[in-house]
Amino acid sequence: MQLLVLIGGFTLIAVSSNQIASLFQKIRLPLISGLMITGVLAGPYVLNLIPEIAKFKLGFISQTALAYIAFAAGSELYLNEMRSQIKSIKWHSITQTVVTFVLAGIMIFFLEDTIPFMRGLGFMERLSVALLTATIFIPTSPASVMAVISELRAKGPFTQITLGVTIVKDFFVVVLFAVILAVAKTLSKGEDFDLLSILFIVIELCLSFGLGWLVGRILMLFLGIRRSHILKAVLVLALGYGVYVFSDYFLDMSSNLTGHELYLEPLLICLVASFYVTNFSPLRAEFLLIIKKVGSPIYVAFFTLIGATMDLPVLLLVWPIALLFFAIRFGTIAIGGLLGNAVARGPRRFYKVIWMPFISQAGVALGLATAVANQFPDWGPDFATLVIAIIVINQLVGPPFIRWAIDLIGEDRSRAETPKFDGVMDALIFGYESQSLALSRQLMDKGWKVEMVTLVDEKDVEIPEGIKFHFRKEIDKAVFAGVDTKKFDTIVTLLSDDENYKICEMVYEQIGTKQLVVRLNERSNMEKFIQLGAKVIDPSTAMVSLLDHFVRSPQATSLLLGMEQGQDTRDLVIRNPDFHGLPLRSLRLPPEVIILSIRRAGQMIISHGYTRLRAGDIVTMVGSNKSLDEIELRFGN
């Protein structure tokens, strides 16, 4: 019952956290920064909405999320898409790994007097701490990088290198950690590092890779099931959590049977499984779809829980050392990034930002720190506390750096700020044909101003009266040259799907117009238009849908389509200041006029009798033309 109450309470907090964190985007901070800060506020040391026991009871959420992050990271290692940047990714990964590991390891070893739990340790144990800390300094948070990239819809060589290096480094560091952990266990026990120790390391790695291949095969079985995506997502997440459960079970079993603990790294297993499915399976598209669908709730739960389970008192105690270690890692990452760009002969403009995306840490580093705490009960918990404090700083500082780097390099492709309504309804239509001309005439009859962009040669066009034409040779960056794009309330695309998508992307990133209407050619392309917020019309199903509505509700359908004599549907803008703040129930409307919707600041709101109007609201009404004309005058149109 306690667990159910904790899960229910945490779910409510996570949903609220997602809403609160969206406010951080308005001050140019990533969503995950807001999630973590909200988690801290809801945690046991501030509002105590999430009790301290949640750290232990809800551990399965973290393990499931870590498995998902490993799956998501492996899915990004698609070799065919990394070919163009493989040289840069290779050198950046090598230089950052080597520079961070060597420099950080040396500095930490000689800073032993500043670290309380290292003062009573022997030489070999201090060397183990330095090696393990240096290893944990290497990884970047794939969850943070992918979350910010997804949020900004970033694309380009810099983004590709950032993502590639993040994933490759994490892959290498998991393997390196398995080796260093085995070495540290041998050194801390005072045992000689002999061939038997090396053999155990090789066995652990081989078993992890082999189990990763097996998990990959199981993933393929799950993905091949002809059931809903929800069921497949549940099975994938359950499999990821099962890897962690099996790893703990195998550790105990191997200790009892052989007297030596064989540790199978869950992150490595999930990475290998995901890499196998992504590169050697026909189900890659299905796997990516599942990963994408469950990503948002996983990130919300994971980063909120990280914030809620932070040990603030301990963090306050170790913060001076944590800041010192943060500075060490920050410096080594910067040196490694600059050196990597020099060796890879990257663009000069990358030098000022190439190190910025690799500051953040979360899932992988937390998983490694937890593994150390479990393997070394004497000093492991203190070690994990210090490392978690460093990770907290990295995670709070890192995501803004990722966003700033992408902004500075010019690969931010998030939605532009929606232009303000200028009081005139304007439409821009792409494509010269009978349907676009008919649409233009109907819109102009309703009081709209229409402009048209066409790829047809000017001598082949008969320009209708009242429509301004823009002639272009192709859809490229110059397609909007000479067009006052900010004034258009709606943009309609009637070209090929590729051309329509180019237009929609440019509108989304550069203009911000929210009303995008697309005529679809291939149904398989519908999803990518929907992701840009476009209203999609599929001609293959539009007629069937229209007939269906006429059969089930002929009167309402004909009314909404303006087919009833003397009746129409119209968007009216509130300009009269007397109507500002007035509830809908107080409006004096003719009996045949119905309010269908209200659009405010680009958002559709659900209206009722107590909804208060605001200046600038766009109210959609249906009724007789005479009544609508009268209301239009009263609204100040």
C-alpha angles and dihedrals in degrees: 000000000000090000092050091050091049092049092048093047093046091049090056091047091048092051090049090045091057091054095044093045091058087070089065089063089065089065092048096258121132120258093244092060088058091047093054095046090048089050091052091051091049092046129102095269098056119022096354093219087137110043124222092252088068088079089070102028095049096043090114088067091058092046092049090048092048090051089050091049089052090049090049092047093050091048089060091058093086103154096203092060095045098057097096093053099030093112094052093043091050096051095041091051093048097045095045092047095047097040094046095045096046101039096039092045093052095046094047093049092054093043092063093122091062093055112075100206093049096058096081096042127105125243095266094048091048089050089051092052092049093049094047094046092048089050092051089050091064105068125082122208109265089190092056095044094046093043093053093042090050091046092052095035084227118189134172142078094297092052091046092051092046093051094041094050092046093054097040092048091050090049092051094042093054089054091043091048092053088055096043092046091054091047092048092050090053094046095046091053090054092242124144114254100240138158091279090060090051090048091055090050091051091048092051092050093046092048091048092050092044093049089047090057090048092050088049090056091049089050089055090053091052093046091050093058112112096228137104121301089242092063091047091050091051091050092049093050092044089052090052092051089045089059090060092047092049092048091056091045093049091049092057094040094051091048092052095045103039105016089238124095113234110199118203108199107228093201091054091047093052092044092053091046093051092044090052094050092045097050106026105033134078087220096073094113092050091048092050090049091054092046091051096047096053097037099091099053091042093053092046093051095042100048093039090052091047090055093044094050097047110127097228097181092054090042090055091051097050099034096107091055091040090054090050091051090045089055090050092052092042091054096046092047090051092049091047092049094050092045091048092052090049094049092044090045091232124178116292091235089064094064095080095051109020093102097044101083093055100064099086122090133181133122105028095038092047090050091051093047090051090050091054091050090053095046098046109041094175101060101356097094092051089046091050092049092054093045092048089052089054091046090050090055091045091049094049094045099034106065094055088051090053091052094045091049092052090046093049094048091048101240097118108124100173122133115290119235110282110251118242120254110261096200096257123094107231130179130192115202124195114208134044112232142110094281094050091049092048091048091049092053093049092048092048090050087057092052100265125139112227134200126180135208116203137178091206117109113262094238090059095054128087102206112219119221116268098021121106112215130209115195119208134172097214144353105268140125090291094057091100095045110130092011120115092223097174093069097060117102094188133024119198123196121199101167133097117309093252092051092043091052093050089052093046092050092050091047091048095048103034108025109025097213105164099198104078117162118191129187104214124220102180119034091212089069095057097096096058092053091048090054088061090053095252124154104235125208114196108198091200092064103021094084093049091049091049092050090047091055092047090053096047100035111009097164096051093043095051089046094052091046091052093243096127111094111255093004128108146163116236141178111225124190121218105233101143106097090212089071094053108113094008114136117234092241089064095056116109101225128169111255094248094054118096127188109226102179147337124226116200125181089343094308127109111230129199105243132205137164094285095049108120120221122232131200108269096028115142108221118195111211135176124204145093118332091237093054093044091052089053093049090046090059092047092051089055098249 
